Amino acid sequence: MSSGLKYSLFALAILLIVLVGSNSVTLADIRHLNPASWGQYLIDQQLIPQGPAGILVLFLFLSITTAIGLPRQVAAFVSGYSFGGVYGAILATLAATIGCLLTFSVARHILSHRVTAKYPKQIGKVSAFIEQQTLAKTIIIRLLPLGSNLMTNILAGVTRVSAKPYVLGSLLGFIPQMLIFSFAGSGVKLADEQQVYISFALFIAIALLGSYLLRQRSLTPGLSQKRNS
């Protein structure tokens, strides 16, 4: 089990303990939950309040949980289901960006020595790739659906990468997938199958674009060296 998944399950467990303790959720309810439907359940049962208070609660919750490993696609889906495609995408993008900044900062100022000792090869790869043209390359990384968002932020935090272009690149790179999954969540709530299908078709297209751009960026240094030799 990956570290990101462990932290996500831990955060979910804490949330459920709090809800059971406050008598908002019973043990019978928990037995019917699964990882794909917990966000929908919380919203449908009105455990997340409506209006500005609900926006603030969900924003804080998603900021913290994405910082400790919740996939940003899940955050976008839940936000879209709750507040609609556009507003859900905005909320999830901002929350994931705050989560990125939190993880990056903790890694840089608190976990640096431990992470450097444990993952020297991974840090070297991340550093070699994004230290130059950090903004553009971070956007490309964020377009890809694969990999651990948590580990990427941690590894970037212990490199010499500047925080400003990394976080800004993350914000911009998050937008396409956040829109896609937010509209997917909105489509599920509205029972609009066409909207869901279009969302996932766009997801595949964005993933292919990200893979192509990553390949092009990875090949560029080698081509430059050949021309100079």
N, C-alpha and C positions, 0 to 999 in steps of 0.2 A: 504493500500500500504506500502511495507517495505521501510525502510530508504535507503537501497541499490538501489532499483528501483527508488526512488525519486531522488537520486543524479545522477543516470545514465541518467534519462530523463532530468534533469537540464543541465548536460554536453552536451547532444545531442542538446538541445534547444540553448545553447550558440554557439555551432558549426554552426548550421543552420543559426543563426542570422548573424554570421561573414561571412558565405558564401553568404548569400543574400546581405549583405552590400557590398561585393566585386564583386557583379554581376556574381558570379560563378554559383549560383543556383537561379532559379526563383521561385515565389510562386506556379506556375503551377507544377513545378518539385516536390515541397514539398508535394503536395496533393497526389502524387503517391507513396510516401515513406511509409514504414512501418518498425517497429523495427527490423524485420528479414532481411531486405534488404538494410539498410542504408550504411553499410560498402561496400557491393558489388557495390552500386550506386556510392559512392565516388571514388572507384577504376576504374569502367568502364568509368566514365565521366572524368577520368584523373585529378581529383581534388587533388589526392595524387600523387606527382611527381614520376617518375621512377628513378631507380638507387640509389646511395648512399643517395641523398637528400630525396628520398621517404622513404628509410629505417629509416633515422633519424626522419623524420616527424611522421611516423607511430609509431615508438618506443616511442617518447615523448608523443604523444597523448594517446597511450595505457597505458603508465606508469601512467599518471595523471588520466585517466578515471577508470582504475582498482583500483587506490587508493581511489576513491570516490564511488565505487560500481559497475562498469561495470563487469559482469560475465567474468571470465577468459576464459570460453569456447567460448564466443563471440569473445574475443580478438584473440584466436587461430584460429577460423574460418576465420576471416577477414585477418589475417596474411597469412594463408595457401592459401586463394583465391588470395592474392596479390603476394606472393613470393614463392609459392610451399610448399609441405608438410614439408620437413626437415628444410629449412631456415625459413619458417613461424613459425614452432614450436619453434625454437631457439629464434627468435625475440619475440614471445609472452611470452615464459617462462621467459626471462630476463625482459621484461616489467612488467609482473605480479609480479615478485620478487621485482623489484624496487617499484612498487605500494604497495606491502605488507610492505616493509621497511618504506615507507613514512607514511602509516596509523599507523603502530605500533609506530613509533617515535612521531608522533603528539599526539596519545593517551597517551603515557607515559609521555611526557613532557608538554603537554598543557591541555589535556582533562581529566587527571587522576581523579581529585576530583569530577567533574561532573558525569563522567561515574560510578565511585564507588558508588556514592549516588543513582544513578538511577537504576543500574543493579547489586545489591549486590549478589543475588542468582546465576545469570548467571556467574558472575566473580568467585564465589566460585566453581562452577562446572568446569569451564575451568581451574582454578588454580589447583584444586585437580587432574585433569586428566593429565595435561601436565607439571607440575612442576618437576615430576620425569620422566626420560627417554624422555626428551623433543624432541630430534631429531627424535626418532622412532615414537613417538606418533603424532608428527606434520605431518610426512609423511603419516601416516594412515588417519588423518583428511583430508589431501589434496587429497587422493584417492577417497573420498566420493563426489558424485555430489550434495548433498543436503546442505542446510544451506547457510547463508549469509557470503561470503568471507569478506565483509567489517566489519561485526559485530565480526567475529572471530578475525580479526586483532586488532580491537579496544579493545575487552575484554582481549586478550593476552597482549596487550600493557600496561594495567593497573595492571597486576599481577606481581609477582616477577620472572616471566619466563625470562631467559637470552635471549637477542636478537639474539646472534650468532647462537645457535642451532635451534631456532625457524625459523629464516629466511632461514638457510641452509636446514632445514627439509621441509620448504615450497617449496624451489627451486626444491629439489629432488622429492617431492610429486606432484608437478605440471606437471612434465615431461610426465607421461602416458596420461593424459587427453589432454594436449597440442598437443601431437603427433596425437592423435585420431582426435581431432577437426580440426587441421591444415590440415591433409590429407583429411578430409571430405570437407573442404573449397576448397582444391585443386581439389578434385574430382568433385565438382559442377562446377568449372570453366572449367574443361576439359570435362564435360558432361560424366563422368565415373561413372555410377550408381553402378557398382560393388565395386569400391573404397569407395563410400559413405556407402553402406550397411556393408562392412567389418568394417569400422570405427565405426559405431554405435553398431555393434555386440561386438567389443572390448570394447567400452564404457560400455556396460552392464556387461561384464566380469570383468572389473576393478572395477565397482561400487560394484558388489557382493563380490569381493576380499576385498575391503576396509571395507565393512560391516562385513565380517567374522573376519578380523583382529581387528576391533574395538570391536567386541563382545568378542574376546579372551582376549584382553588387559583389558577390563572392568571387566572380571571375574577373572583375575589373582590375584588381591589383596584379594578378598573374599576367594579364594582357599588357599592362603598363610596363612590367619588368621585361617582357619579351621584346617590346618595342625599343626599350632603352639599351638592350644588350647588343 
